[in-house]
Amino acid sequence: MRKYELIFIVRPDMPEEELGKLIAQMEGVVTGQGGKIEKVEKMGKRRLAYRVERQKEGFYVLFAIEGTGETVKEFERRLKVNDAVIKYLSVRIDEELKRAEKAKAWRAEQAARKPRPRPSGGEGQQQAEASS
């Protein structure tokens, strides 16, 4: 199973209850294909960078899922046939997470190898002056 982030933009004039139905439908698609939903986040209404289908704003919804390529294909197919969805994007993130974990481990290893800095001359000088 691979991890994916799927984000889609819905028309801003869509009623809240219909948006809830759409999200529930998409959750059903993921679970029906044997996938697992990690997170569903309603990101709210935001201004678009450019006009899409004559819309200046859109309601963003983010899904973080774990599933197969078939799960993502079905998810995207359902978004294509829905008139309320104006844009969508799917990104596979499992390799990025592995790369980030590897980099984090490497940085920790490098930090452990570095010799600890010696105290600045302040402490040693104060002791030398006190004894003279």
N, CA, C and O atoms as a printed pandas DataFrame, in Angstrom:
     atom_number atom_name residue_name chain_id  residue_number  x_coord  y_coord  z_coord
0              1         N          MET        A               1    0.842   -1.181    0.000
1              2        CA          MET        A               1    0.000    0.000    0.000
2              3         C          MET        A               1    0.889    1.248    0.000
3              4         O          MET        A               1    1.876    1.326    0.733
4              5         N          ARG        A               2    0.529    2.185   -0.810
5              6        CA          ARG        A               2    1.282    3.434   -0.901
6              7         C          ARG        A               2    0.456    4.564   -0.313
7              8         O          ARG        A               2   -0.764    4.464   -0.177
8              9         N          LYS        A               3    1.149    5.644    0.033
9             10        CA          LYS        A               3    0.468    6.801    0.616
10            11         C          LYS        A               3    0.313    7.882   -0.449
11            12         O          LYS        A               3    1.216    8.137   -1.245
12            13         N          TYR        A               4   -0.858    8.503   -0.437
13            14        CA          TYR        A               4   -1.182    9.543   -1.407
14            15         C          TYR        A               4   -1.847   10.720   -0.705
15            16         O          TYR        A               4   -2.500   10.566    0.328
16            17         N          GLU        A               5   -1.664   11.894   -1.289
17            18        CA          GLU        A               5   -2.443   13.072   -0.908
18            19         C          GLU        A               5   -3.261   13.443   -2.133
19            20         O          GLU        A               5   -2.720   13.612   -3.226
20            21         N          LEU        A               6   -4.558   13.568   -1.944
21            22        CA          LEU        A               6   -5.470   13.926   -3.018
22            23         C          LEU        A               6   -6.186   15.202   -2.594
23            24         O          LEU        A               6   -6.833   15.246   -1.548
24            25         N          ILE        A               7   -6.065   16.218   -3.403
25            26        CA          ILE        A               7   -6.729   17.481   -3.091
26            27         C          ILE        A               7   -7.637   17.828   -4.265
27            28         O          ILE        A               7   -7.278   17.650   -5.429
28            29         N          PHE        A               8   -8.812   18.325   -3.931
29            30        CA          PHE        A               8   -9.704   18.768   -4.995
30            31         C          PHE        A               8  -10.381   20.062   -4.587
31            32         O          PHE        A               8  -10.531   20.369   -3.405
32            33         N          ILE        A               9  -10.788   20.815   -5.611
33            34        CA          ILE        A               9  -11.432   22.117   -5.412
34            35         C          ILE        A               9  -12.862   22.016   -5.912
35            36         O          ILE        A               9  -13.122   21.567   -7.028
36            37         N          VAL        A              10  -13.784   22.446   -5.057
37            38        CA          VAL        A              10  -15.211   22.392   -5.359
38            39         C          VAL        A              10  -15.712   23.817   -5.571
39            40         O          VAL        A              10  -15.164   24.763   -5.006
40            41         N          ARG        A              11  -16.739   23.963   -6.374
41            42        CA          ARG        A              11  -17.342   25.287   -6.601
42            43         C          ARG        A              11  -17.714   25.938   -5.266
43            44         O          ARG        A              11  -18.205   25.255   -4.367
44            45         N          PRO        A              12  -17.490   27.230   -5.127
45            46        CA          PRO        A              12  -17.757   27.894   -3.844
46            47         C          PRO        A              12  -19.238   28.018   -3.499
47            48         O          PRO        A              12  -19.586   28.202   -2.333
48            49         N          ASP        A              13  -20.110   27.920   -4.498
49            50        CA          ASP        A              13  -21.542   28.081   -4.241
50            51         C          ASP        A              13  -22.233   26.755   -3.876
51            52         O          ASP        A              13  -23.456   26.711   -3.746
52            53         N          MET        A              14  -21.467   25.701   -3.715
53            54        CA          MET        A              14  -22.036   24.393   -3.360
54            55         C          MET        A              14  -22.484   24.406   -1.895
55            56         O          MET        A              14  -21.709   24.803   -1.025
56            57         N          PRO        A              15  -23.712   23.981   -1.607
57            58        CA          PRO        A              15  -24.189   23.961   -0.222
58            59         C          PRO        A              15  -23.367   22.996    0.657
59            60         O          PRO        A              15  -22.810   22.012    0.171
60            61         N          GLU        A              16  -23.311   23.304    1.939
61            62        CA          GLU        A              16  -22.500   22.539    2.895
62            63         C          GLU        A              16  -22.932   21.066    2.962
63            64         O          GLU        A              16  -22.085   20.176    3.036
64            65         N          GLU        A              17  -24.244   20.811    2.935
65            66        CA          GLU        A              17  -24.698   19.422    3.039
66            67         C          GLU        A              17  -24.321   18.604    1.801
67            68         O          GLU        A              17  -24.042   17.411    1.912
68            69         N          GLU        A              18  -24.311   19.240    0.620
69            70        CA          GLU        A              18  -23.888   18.534   -0.593
70            71         C          GLU        A              18  -22.396   18.260   -0.562
71            72         O          GLU        A              18  -21.940   17.221   -1.038
72            73         N          LEU        A              19  -21.641   19.186   -0.005
73            74        CA          LEU        A              19  -20.207   18.981    0.140
74            75         C          LEU        A              19  -19.947   17.797    1.074
75            76         O          LEU        A              19  -19.060   16.982    0.822
76            77         N          GLY        A              20  -20.716   17.712    2.139
77            78        CA          GLY        A              20  -20.601   16.584    3.064
78            79         C          GLY        A              20  -20.905   15.260    2.378
79            80         O          GLY        A              20  -20.239   14.254    2.621
80            81         N          LYS        A              21  -21.926   15.274    1.512
81            82        CA          LYS        A              21  -22.278   14.069    0.765
82            83         C          LYS        A              21  -21.147   13.663   -0.185
83            84         O          LYS        A              21  -20.827   12.482   -0.315
84            85         N          LEU        A              22  -20.551   14.654   -0.841
85            86        CA          LEU        A              22  -19.445   14.385   -1.762
86            87         C          LEU        A              22  -18.259   13.779   -1.016
87            88         O          LEU        A              22  -17.655   12.813   -1.482
88            89         N          ILE        A              23  -17.930   14.344    0.132
89            90        CA          ILE        A              23  -16.815   13.826    0.928
90            91         C          ILE        A              23  -17.111   12.403    1.396
91            92         O          ILE        A              23  -16.232   11.542    1.354
92            93         N          ALA        A              24  -18.329   12.154    1.836
93            94        CA          ALA        A              24  -18.720   10.803    2.260
94            95         C          ALA        A              24  -18.631    9.819    1.093
95            96         O          ALA        A              24  -18.204    8.678    1.266
96            97         N          GLN        A              25  -19.037   10.269   -0.091
97            98        CA          GLN        A              25  -18.968    9.420   -1.282
98            99         C          GLN        A              25  -17.515    9.071   -1.595
99           100         O          GLN        A              25  -17.207    7.923   -1.914
100          101         N          MET        A              26  -16.621   10.059   -1.505
101          102        CA          MET        A              26  -15.215    9.826   -1.812
102          103         C          MET        A              26  -14.562    8.931   -0.758
103          104         O          MET        A              26  -13.685    8.130   -1.078
104          105         N          GLU        A              27  -14.993    9.069    0.501
105          106        CA          GLU        A              27  -14.502    8.168    1.546
106          107         C          GLU        A              27  -14.933    6.738    1.236
107          108         O          GLU        A              27  -14.161    5.799    1.433
108          109         N          GLY        A              28  -16.166    6.569    0.749
109          110        CA          GLY        A              28  -16.670    5.256    0.370
110          111         C          GLY        A              28  -15.892    4.650   -0.782
111          112         O          GLY        A              28  -15.688    3.437   -0.831
112          113         N          VAL        A              29  -15.456    5.496   -1.714
113          114        CA          VAL        A              29  -14.658    5.019   -2.842
114          115         C          VAL        A              29  -13.346    4.430   -2.328
115          116         O          VAL        A              29  -12.937    3.346   -2.745
116          117         N          VAL        A              30  -12.696    5.150   -1.424
117          118        CA          VAL        A              30  -11.399    4.695   -0.896
118          119         C          VAL        A              30  -11.561    3.390   -0.125
119          120         O          VAL        A              30  -10.819    2.436   -0.358
120          121         N          THR        A              31  -12.516    3.342    0.783
121          122        CA          THR        A              31  -12.697    2.134    1.592
122          123         C          THR        A              31  -13.216    0.971    0.740
123          124         O          THR        A              31  -12.880   -0.184    1.003
124          125         N          GLY        A              32  -14.018    1.261   -0.261
125          126        CA          GLY        A              32  -14.531    0.222   -1.154
126          127         C          GLY        A              32  -13.433   -0.434   -1.979
127          128         O          GLY        A              32  -13.540   -1.606   -2.338
128          129         N          GLN        A              33  -12.382    0.318   -2.280
129          130        CA          GLN        A              33  -11.251   -0.211   -3.049
130          131         C          GLN        A              33  -10.197   -0.858   -2.146
131          132         O          GLN        A              33   -9.146   -1.284   -2.625
132          133         N          GLY        A              34  -10.476   -0.931   -0.845
133          134        CA          GLY        A              34   -9.530   -1.560    0.080
134          135         C          GLY        A              34   -8.497   -0.604    0.633
135          136         O          GLY        A              34   -7.508   -1.039    1.223
136          137         N          GLY        A              35   -8.705    0.686    0.454
137          138        CA          GLY        A              35   -7.766    1.681    0.963
138          139         C          GLY        A              35   -8.100    2.099    2.385
139          140         O          GLY        A              35   -9.118    1.697    2.948
140          141         N          LYS        A              36   -7.225    2.909    2.950
141          142        CA          LYS        A              36   -7.417    3.395    4.314
142          143         C          LYS        A              36   -7.277    4.909    4.312
143          144         O          LYS        A              36   -6.322    5.447    3.750
144          145         N          ILE        A              37   -8.226    5.596    4.938
145          146        CA          ILE        A              37   -8.194    7.058    5.013
146          147         C          ILE        A              37   -7.426    7.461    6.264
147          148         O          ILE        A              37   -7.780    7.067    7.375
148          149         N          GLU        A              38   -6.372    8.250    6.074
149          150        CA          GLU        A              38   -5.591    8.725    7.207
150          151         C          GLU        A              38   -6.115   10.064    7.720
151          152         O          GLU        A              38   -6.140   10.320    8.923
152          153         N          LYS        A              39   -6.539   10.921    6.767
153          154        CA          LYS        A              39   -6.993   12.250    7.161
154          155         C          LYS        A              39   -7.881   12.838    6.072
155          156         O          LYS        A              39   -7.620   12.661    4.882
156          157         N          VAL        A              40   -8.923   13.534    6.486
157          158        CA          VAL        A              40   -9.760   14.323    5.582
158          159         C          VAL        A              40   -9.816   15.715    6.179
159          160         O          VAL        A              40  -10.226   15.892    7.326
160          161         N          GLU        A              41   -9.403   16.696    5.404
161          162        CA          GLU        A              41   -9.348   18.061    5.923
162          163         C          GLU        A              41  -10.088   19.010    4.984
163          164         O          GLU        A              41   -9.753   19.129    3.806
164          165         N          LYS        A              42  -11.088   19.674    5.525
165          166        CA          LYS        A              42  -11.765   20.739    4.776
166          167         C          LYS        A              42  -10.934   21.993    4.995
167          168         O          LYS        A              42  -10.872   22.520    6.106
168          169         N          MET        A              43  -10.304   22.463    3.947
169          170        CA          MET        A              43   -9.394   23.594    4.073
170          171         C          MET        A              43  -10.103   24.938    3.904
171          172         O          MET        A              43   -9.513   25.995    4.124
172          173         N          GLY        A              44  -11.351   24.882    3.519
173          174        CA          GLY        A              44  -12.136   26.111    3.428
174          175         C          GLY        A              44  -12.105   26.768    2.066
175          176         O          GLY        A              44  -11.492   26.278    1.117
176          177         N          LYS        A              45  -12.790   27.897    2.008
177          178        CA          LYS        A              45  -12.896   28.646    0.762
178          179         C          LYS        A              45  -11.670   29.533    0.616
179          180         O          LYS        A              45  -11.295   30.252    1.543
180          181         N          ARG        A              46  -11.050   29.474   -0.559
181          182        CA          ARG        A              46   -9.849   30.265   -0.823
182          183         C          ARG        A              46   -9.910   30.834   -2.235
183          184         O          ARG        A              46  -10.604   30.324   -3.114
184          185         N          ARG        A              47   -9.170   31.889   -2.408
185          186        CA          ARG        A              47   -9.067   32.519   -3.716
186          187         C          ARG        A              47   -8.132   31.685   -4.589
187          188         O          ARG        A              47   -7.072   31.253   -4.135
188          189         N          LEU        A              48   -8.527   31.460   -5.844
189          190        CA          LEU        A              48   -7.713   30.690   -6.783
190          191         C          LEU        A              48   -6.627   31.579   -7.385
191          192         O          LEU        A              48   -6.798   32.794   -7.485
192          193         N          ALA        A              49   -5.529   30.982   -7.778
193          194        CA          ALA        A              49   -4.423   31.720   -8.390
194          195         C          ALA        A              49   -4.831   32.265   -9.760
195          196         O          ALA        A              49   -4.356   33.320  -10.180
196          197         N          TYR        A              50   -5.699   31.551  -10.440
197          198        CA          TYR        A              50   -6.211   31.987  -11.737
198          199         C          TYR        A              50   -7.625   31.437  -11.898
199          200         O          TYR        A              50   -8.030   30.516  -11.187
200          201         N          ARG        A              51   -8.364   32.010  -12.836
201          202        CA          ARG        A              51   -9.744   31.575  -13.037
202          203         C          ARG        A              51   -9.786   30.148  -13.568
203          204         O          ARG        A              51   -9.034   29.773  -14.469
204          205         N          VAL        A              52  -10.687   29.365  -12.982
205          206        CA          VAL        A              52  -10.913   27.993  -13.435
206          207         C          VAL        A              52  -12.416   27.857  -13.639
207          208         O          VAL        A              52  -13.198   28.015  -12.701
208          209         N          GLU        A              53  -12.806   27.566  -14.859
209          210        CA          GLU        A              53  -14.223   27.453  -15.205
210          211         C          GLU        A              53  -15.015   28.666  -14.712
211          212         O          GLU        A              53  -16.086   28.520  -14.123
212          213         N          ARG        A              54  -14.490   29.835  -14.953
213          214        CA          ARG        A              54  -15.094   31.125  -14.594
214          215         C          ARG        A              54  -15.231   31.345  -13.091
215          216         O          ARG        A              54  -16.004   32.201  -12.659
216          217         N          GLN        A              55  -14.502   30.594  -12.308
217          218        CA          GLN        A              55  -14.553   30.733  -10.842
218          219         C          GLN        A              55  -13.287   31.424  -10.348
219          220         O          GLN        A              55  -12.186   31.123  -10.811
220          221         N          LYS        A              56  -13.448   32.352   -9.405
221          222        CA          LYS        A              56  -12.316   33.029   -8.786
222          223         C          LYS        A              56  -11.965   32.402   -7.441
223          224         O          LYS        A              56  -10.843   32.548   -6.956
224          225         N          GLU        A              57  -12.930   31.703   -6.842
225          226        CA          GLU        A              57  -12.732   31.067   -5.540
226          227         C          GLU        A              57  -13.128   29.604   -5.634
227          228         O          GLU        A              57  -13.795   29.176   -6.575
228          229         N          GLY        A              58  -12.694   28.841   -4.622
229          230        CA          GLY        A              58  -13.069   27.442   -4.559
230          231         C          GLY        A              58  -12.933   26.925   -3.146
231          232         O          GLY        A              58  -12.212   27.500   -2.330
232          233         N          PHE        A              59  -13.622   25.844   -2.859
233          234        CA          PHE        A              59  -13.563   25.217   -1.546
234          235         C          PHE        A              59  -12.612   24.028   -1.660
235          236         O          PHE        A              59  -12.855   23.103   -2.435
236          237         N          TYR        A              60  -11.533   24.056   -0.887
237          238        CA          TYR        A              60  -10.495   23.034   -0.961
238          239         C          TYR        A              60  -10.764   21.898    0.028
239          240         O          TYR        A              60  -11.153   22.137    1.171
240          241         N          VAL        A              61  -10.550   20.660   -0.426
241          242        CA          VAL        A              61  -10.688   19.466    0.419
242          243         C          VAL        A              61   -9.457   18.593    0.189
243          244         O          VAL        A              61   -9.096   18.301   -0.952
244          245         N          LEU        A              62   -8.809   18.176    1.295
245          246        CA          LEU        A              62   -7.601   17.355    1.224
246          247         C          LEU        A              62   -7.863   15.983    1.826
247          248         O          LEU        A              62   -8.391   15.870    2.932
248          249         N          PHE        A              63   -7.490   14.941    1.090
249          250        CA          PHE        A              63   -7.557   13.559    1.566
250          251         C          PHE        A              63   -6.138   13.027    1.652
251          252         O          PHE        A              63   -5.373   13.166    0.698
252          253         N          ALA        A              64   -5.772   12.425    2.768
253          254        CA          ALA        A              64   -4.521   11.677    2.892
254          255         C          ALA        A              64   -4.944   10.223    3.030
255          256         O          ALA        A              64   -5.607    9.850    3.997
256          257         N          ILE        A              65   -4.556    9.404    2.056
257          258        CA          ILE        A              65   -5.008    8.009    2.046
258          259         C          ILE        A              65   -3.828    7.057    1.888
259          260         O          ILE        A              65   -2.719    7.447    1.523
260          261         N          GLU        A              66   -4.117    5.801    2.178
261          262        CA          GLU        A              66   -3.177    4.722    1.924
262          263         C          GLU        A              66   -3.922    3.727    1.047
263          264         O          GLU        A              66   -4.986    3.234    1.422
264          265         N          GLY        A              67   -3.361    3.432   -0.119
265          266        CA          GLY        A              67   -4.060    2.543   -1.032
266          267         C          GLY        A              67   -3.204    2.177   -2.222
267          268         O          GLY        A              67   -1.990    2.378   -2.217
268          269         N          THR        A              68   -3.848    1.636   -3.240
269          270        CA          THR        A              68   -3.163    1.217   -4.460
270          271         C          THR        A              68   -3.415    2.229   -5.572
271          272         O          THR        A              68   -4.165    3.191   -5.405
272          273         N          GLY        A              69   -2.776    1.990   -6.698
273          274        CA          GLY        A              69   -3.001    2.848   -7.860
274          275         C          GLY        A              69   -4.433    2.772   -8.352
275          276         O          GLY        A              69   -4.974    3.759   -8.852
276          277         N          GLU        A              70   -5.044    1.619   -8.216
277          278        CA          GLU        A              70   -6.439    1.450   -8.625
278          279         C          GLU        A              70   -7.367    2.314   -7.769
279          280         O          GLU        A              70   -8.355    2.856   -8.264
280          281         N          THR        A              71   -7.041    2.434   -6.494
281          282        CA          THR        A              71   -7.842    3.280   -5.600
282          283         C          THR        A              71   -7.810    4.722   -6.094
283          284         O          THR        A              71   -8.843    5.388   -6.160
284          285         N          VAL        A              72   -6.624    5.192   -6.436
285          286        CA          VAL        A              72   -6.470    6.572   -6.907
286          287         C          VAL        A              72   -7.155    6.759   -8.257
287          288         O          VAL        A              72   -7.778    7.795   -8.491
288          289         N          LYS        A              73   -7.054    5.791   -9.135
289          290        CA          LYS        A              73   -7.723    5.887  -10.440
290          291         C          LYS        A              73   -9.231    6.044  -10.271
291          292         O          LYS        A              73   -9.851    6.892  -10.914
292          293         N          GLU        A              74   -9.814    5.224   -9.404
293          294        CA          GLU        A              74  -11.259    5.292   -9.180
294          295         C          GLU        A              74  -11.637    6.622   -8.539
295          296         O          GLU        A              74  -12.653    7.217   -8.900
296          297         N          PHE        A              75  -10.823    7.097   -7.584
297          298        CA          PHE        A              75  -11.057    8.382   -6.924
298          299         C          PHE        A              75  -11.080    9.499   -7.970
299          300         O          PHE        A              75  -11.994   10.323   -7.991
300          301         N          GLU        A              76  -10.071    9.516   -8.832
301          302        CA          GLU        A              76   -9.985   10.545   -9.873
302          303         C          GLU        A              76  -11.145   10.430  -10.867
303          304         O          GLU        A              76  -11.688   11.445  -11.305
304          305         N          ARG        A              77  -11.524    9.208  -11.221
305          306        CA          ARG        A              77  -12.637    9.026  -12.156
306          307         C          ARG        A              77  -13.915    9.622  -11.597
307          308         O          ARG        A              77  -14.672   10.279  -12.313
308          309         N          ARG        A              78  -14.152    9.388  -10.305
309          310        CA          ARG        A              78  -15.356    9.941   -9.669
310          311         C          ARG        A              78  -15.311   11.460   -9.631
311          312         O          ARG        A              78  -16.342   12.114   -9.790
312          313         N          LEU        A              79  -14.120   12.034   -9.422
313          314        CA          LEU        A              79  -14.006   13.497   -9.401
314          315         C          LEU        A              79  -14.262   14.079  -10.794
315          316         O          LEU        A              79  -14.867   15.144  -10.916
316          317         N          LYS        A              80  -13.808   13.390  -11.838
317          318        CA          LYS        A              80  -14.003   13.866  -13.213
318          319         C          LYS        A              80  -15.476   13.979  -13.589
319          320         O          LYS        A              80  -15.876   14.921  -14.272
320          321         N          VAL        A              81  -16.281   13.017  -13.140
321          322        CA          VAL        A              81  -17.688   13.014  -13.549
322          323         C          VAL        A              81  -18.559   13.924  -12.688
323          324         O          VAL        A              81  -19.725   14.147  -13.012
324          325         N          ASN        A              82  -18.017   14.441  -11.614
325          326        CA          ASN        A              82  -18.784   15.319  -10.733
326          327         C          ASN        A              82  -18.652   16.764  -11.222
327          328         O          ASN        A              82  -17.541   17.283  -11.328
328          329         N          ASP        A              83  -19.775   17.411  -11.518
329          330        CA          ASP        A              83  -19.754   18.779  -12.051
330          331         C          ASP        A              83  -19.302   19.814  -11.032
331          332         O          ASP        A              83  -18.817   20.878  -11.418
332          333         N          ALA        A              84  -19.447   19.533   -9.752
333          334        CA          ALA        A              84  -19.085   20.497   -8.722
334          335         C          ALA        A              84  -17.575   20.622   -8.548
335          336         O          ALA        A              84  -17.093   21.640   -8.051
336          337         N          VAL        A              85  -16.831   19.606   -8.947
337          338        CA          VAL        A              85  -15.368   19.620   -8.796
338          339         C          VAL        A              85  -14.766   20.344   -9.990
339          340         O          VAL        A              85  -15.011   19.979  -11.140
340          341         N          ILE        A              86  -13.963   21.389   -9.702
341          342        CA          ILE        A              86  -13.377   22.160  -10.804
342          343         C          ILE        A              86  -11.905   21.813  -11.045
343          344         O          ILE        A              86  -11.407   22.016  -12.152
344          345         N          LYS        A              87  -11.208   21.300  -10.046
345          346        CA          LYS        A              87   -9.804   20.882  -10.199
346          347         C          LYS        A              87   -9.494   19.813   -9.178
347          348         O          LYS        A              87  -10.130   19.750   -8.126
348          349         N          TYR        A              88   -8.508   18.960   -9.484
349          350        CA          TYR        A              88   -8.033   17.983   -8.504
350          351         C          TYR        A              88   -6.574   17.664   -8.793
351          352         O          TYR        A              88   -6.081   17.886   -9.899
352          353         N          LEU        A              89   -5.898   17.143   -7.790
353          354        CA          LEU        A              89   -4.495   16.768   -7.923
354          355         C          LEU        A              89   -4.215   15.599   -6.991
355          356         O          LEU        A              89   -4.641   15.596   -5.836
356          357         N          SER        A              90   -3.495   14.607   -7.503
357          358        CA          SER        A              90   -3.113   13.437   -6.708
358          359         C          SER        A              90   -1.596   13.363   -6.669
359          360         O          SER        A              90   -0.939   13.486   -7.702
360          361         N          VAL        A              91   -1.035   13.161   -5.475
361          362        CA          VAL        A              91    0.412   13.097   -5.313
362          363         C          VAL        A              91    0.763   11.895   -4.457
363          364         O          VAL        A              91    0.175   11.693   -3.395
364          365         N          ARG        A              92    1.715   11.097   -4.912
365          366        CA          ARG        A              92    2.203    9.967   -4.122
366          367         C          ARG        A              92    3.289   10.493   -3.194
367          368         O          ARG        A              92    4.272   11.076   -3.649
368          369         N          ILE        A              93    3.110   10.287   -1.899
369          370        CA          ILE        A              93    4.031   10.894   -0.937
370          371         C          ILE        A              93    4.878    9.896   -0.166
371          372         O          ILE        A              93    5.717   10.315    0.631
372          373         N          ASP        A              94    4.699    8.601   -0.362
373          374        CA          ASP        A              94    5.439    7.634    0.444
374          375         C          ASP        A              94    6.948    7.710    0.210
375          376         O          ASP        A              94    7.718    7.569    1.160
376          377         N          GLU        A              95    7.384    7.928   -1.017
377          378        CA          GLU        A              95    8.813    8.042   -1.279
378          379         C          GLU        A              95    9.388    9.326   -0.687
379          380         O          GLU        A              95   10.527    9.341   -0.221
380          381         N          GLU        A              96    8.612   10.387   -0.706
381          382        CA          GLU        A              96    9.063   11.636   -0.089
382          383         C          GLU        A              96    9.242   11.454    1.419
383          384         O          GLU        A              96   10.192   11.974    2.004
384          385         N          LEU        A              97    8.329   10.715    2.041
385          386        CA          LEU        A              97    8.438   10.460    3.477
386          387         C          LEU        A              97    9.681    9.629    3.788
387          388         O          LEU        A              97   10.377    9.896    4.768
388          389         N          LYS        A              98    9.963    8.621    2.957
389          390        CA          LYS        A              98   11.169    7.808    3.144
390          391         C          LYS        A              98   12.421    8.669    3.019
391          392         O          LYS        A              98   13.353    8.542    3.813
392          393         N          ARG        A              99   12.437    9.538    2.022
393          394        CA          ARG        A              99   13.586   10.416    1.789
394          395         C          ARG        A              99   13.778   11.360    2.971
395          396         O          ARG        A              99   14.908   11.610    3.391
396          397         N          ALA        A             100   12.690   11.878    3.500
397          398        CA          ALA        A             100   12.766   12.788    4.652
398          399         C          ALA        A             100   13.274   12.050    5.891
399          400         O          ALA        A             100   14.068   12.602    6.654
400          401         N          GLU        A             101   12.827   10.815    6.098
401          402        CA          GLU        A             101   13.291   10.018    7.241
402          403         C          GLU        A             101   14.790    9.754    7.127
403          404         O          GLU        A             101   15.521    9.848    8.113
404          405         N          LYS        A             102   15.240    9.425    5.923
405          406        CA          LYS        A             102   16.649    9.145    5.697
406          407         C          LYS        A             102   17.501   10.389    5.969
407          408         O          LYS        A             102   18.559   10.299    6.593
408          409         N          ALA        A             103   17.034   11.546    5.499
409          410        CA          ALA        A             103   17.760   12.800    5.717
410          411         C          ALA        A             103   17.800   13.152    7.197
411          412         O          ALA        A             103   18.815   13.640    7.696
412          413         N          LYS        A             104   16.713   12.909    7.890
413          414        CA          LYS        A             104   16.655   13.197    9.327
414          415         C          LYS        A             104   17.646   12.318   10.097
415          416         O          LYS        A             104   18.346   12.797   10.989
416          417         N          ALA        A             105   17.699   11.032    9.747
417          418        CA          ALA        A             105   18.634   10.113   10.392
418          419         C          ALA        A             105   20.075   10.520   10.115
419          420         O          ALA        A             105   20.920   10.462   11.009
420          421         N          TRP        A             106   20.364   10.934    8.876
421          422        CA          TRP        A             106   21.708   11.361    8.507
422          423         C          TRP        A             106   22.118   12.600    9.294
423          424         O          TRP        A             106   23.248   12.685    9.774
424          425         N          ARG        A             107   21.204   13.564    9.430
425          426        CA          ARG        A             107   21.518   14.789   10.193
426          427         C          ARG        A             107   21.784   14.467   11.655
427          428         O          ARG        A             107   22.682   15.043   12.269
428          429         N          ALA        A             108   21.003   13.544   12.214
429          430        CA          ALA        A             108   21.206   13.150   13.609
430          431         C          ALA        A             108   22.568   12.478   13.772
431          432         O          ALA        A             108   23.264   12.708   14.762
432          433         N          GLU        A             109   22.943   11.654   12.805
433          434        CA          GLU        A             109   24.240   10.975   12.847
434          435         C          GLU        A             109   25.378   11.996   12.764
435          436         O          GLU        A             109   26.366   11.891   13.490
436          437         N          GLN        A             110   25.233   12.966   11.889
437          438        CA          GLN        A             110   26.261   14.007   11.741
438          439         C          GLN        A             110   26.386   14.840   13.010
439          440         O          GLN        A             110   27.492   15.195   13.417
440          441         N          ALA        A             111   25.268   15.149   13.629
441          442        CA          ALA        A             111   25.282   15.934   14.864
442          443         C          ALA        A             111   25.952   15.138   15.985
443          444         O          ALA        A             111   26.636   15.721   16.826
444          445         N          ALA        A             112   25.767   13.825   16.010
445          446        CA          ALA        A             112   26.388   12.989   17.040
446          447         C          ALA        A             112   27.890   12.886   16.832
447          448         O          ALA        A             112   28.632   12.744   17.804
448          449         N          ARG        A             113   28.352   12.952   15.607
449          450        CA          ARG        A             113   29.784   12.862   15.306
450          451         C          ARG        A             113   30.539   14.138   15.648
451          452         O          ARG        A             113   31.717   14.083   16.004
452          453         N          LYS        A             114   29.883   15.276   15.546
453          454        CA          LYS        A             114   30.554   16.564   15.777
454          455         C          LYS        A             114   31.086   16.626   17.201
455          456         O          LYS        A             114   30.388   16.248   18.141
456          457         N          PRO        A             115   32.315   17.099   17.366
457          458        CA          PRO        A             115   32.821   17.263   18.733
458          459         C          PRO        A             115   32.094   18.417   19.420
459          460         O          PRO        A             115   31.737   19.414   18.793
460          461         N          ARG        A             116   31.891   18.256   20.695
461          462        CA          ARG        A             116   31.210   19.310   21.448
462          463         C          ARG        A             116   32.119   20.537   21.510
463          464         O          ARG        A             116   33.323   20.400   21.726
464          465         N          PRO        A             117   31.565   21.716   21.326
465          466        CA          PRO        A             117   32.405   22.924   21.403
466          467         C          PRO        A             117   32.889   23.140   22.832
467          468         O          PRO        A             117   32.144   22.966   23.797
468          469         N          ARG        A             118   34.157   23.525   22.937
469          470        CA          ARG        A             118   34.724   23.816   24.257
470          471         C          ARG        A             118   34.162   25.130   24.752
471          472         O          ARG        A             118   33.804   26.000   23.958
472          473         N          PRO        A             119   34.084   25.276   26.066
473          474        CA          PRO        A             119   33.600   26.551   26.581
474          475         C          PRO        A             119   34.521   27.672   26.132
475          476         O          PRO        A             119   35.728   27.485   25.984
476          477         N          SER        A             120   33.936   28.826   25.921
477          478        CA          SER        A             120   34.730   29.964   25.464
478          479         C          SER        A             120   35.727   30.346   26.554
479          480         O          SER        A             120   35.615   29.888   27.691
480          481         N          GLY        A             121   36.674   31.159   26.215
481          482        CA          GLY        A             121   37.748   31.537   27.128
482          483         C          GLY        A             121   37.276   32.184   28.411
483          484         O          GLY        A             121   38.081   32.383   29.321
484          485         N          GLY        A             122   36.002   32.518   28.519
485          486        CA          GLY        A             122   35.474   33.219   29.691
486          487         C          GLY        A             122   35.675   32.449   30.984
487          488         O          GLY        A             122   36.135   33.035   31.964
488          489         N          GLU        A             123   35.356   31.174   31.031
489          490        CA          GLU        A             123   35.447   30.392   32.257
490          491         C          GLU        A             123   36.896   30.154   32.649
491          492         O          GLU        A             123   37.262   30.328   33.811
492          493         N          GLY        A             124   37.723   29.758   31.690
493          494        CA          GLY        A             124   39.131   29.479   31.986
494          495         C          GLY        A             124   39.867   30.723   32.400
495          496         O          GLY        A             124   40.730   30.665   33.277
496          497         N          GLN        A             125   39.551   31.852   31.791
497          498        CA          GLN        A             125   40.227   33.104   32.125
498          499         C          GLN        A             125   39.829   33.573   33.524
499          500         O          GLN        A             125   40.659   34.102   34.263
500          501         N          GLN        A             126   38.569   33.379   33.882
501          502        CA          GLN        A             126   38.117   33.813   35.201
502          503         C          GLN        A             126   38.833   33.021   36.292
503          504         O          GLN        A             126   39.188   33.600   37.318
504          505         N          GLN        A             127   39.057   31.724   36.112
505          506        CA          GLN        A             127   39.735   30.905   37.088
506          507         C          GLN        A             127   41.202   31.299   37.177
507          508         O          GLN        A             127   41.769   31.325   38.269
508          509         N          ALA        A             128   41.822   31.605   36.043
509          510        CA          ALA        A             128   43.232   32.004   36.028
510          511         C          ALA        A             128   43.412   33.340   36.749
511          512         O          ALA        A             128   44.381   33.527   37.485
512          513         N          GLU        A             129   42.474   34.271   36.534
513          514        CA          GLU        A             129   42.570   35.573   37.174
514          515         C          GLU        A             129   42.340   35.473   38.677
515          516         O          GLU        A             129   42.964   36.197   39.452
516          517         N          ALA        A             130   41.455   34.587   39.084
517          518        CA          ALA        A             130   41.158   34.416   40.505
518          519         C          ALA        A             130   42.363   33.853   41.252
519          520         O          ALA        A             130   42.579   34.221   42.407
520          521         N          SER        A             131   43.147   32.984   40.643
521          522        CA          SER        A             131   44.295   32.400   41.316
522          523         C          SER        A             131   45.481   33.348   41.320
523          524         O          SER        A             131   46.381   33.144   42.134
524          525         N          SER        A             132   45.554   34.368   40.474
525          526        CA          SER        A             132   46.697   35.276   40.466
526          527         C          SER        A             132   46.559   36.434   41.374
527          528         O          SER        A             132   47.461   37.268   41.452
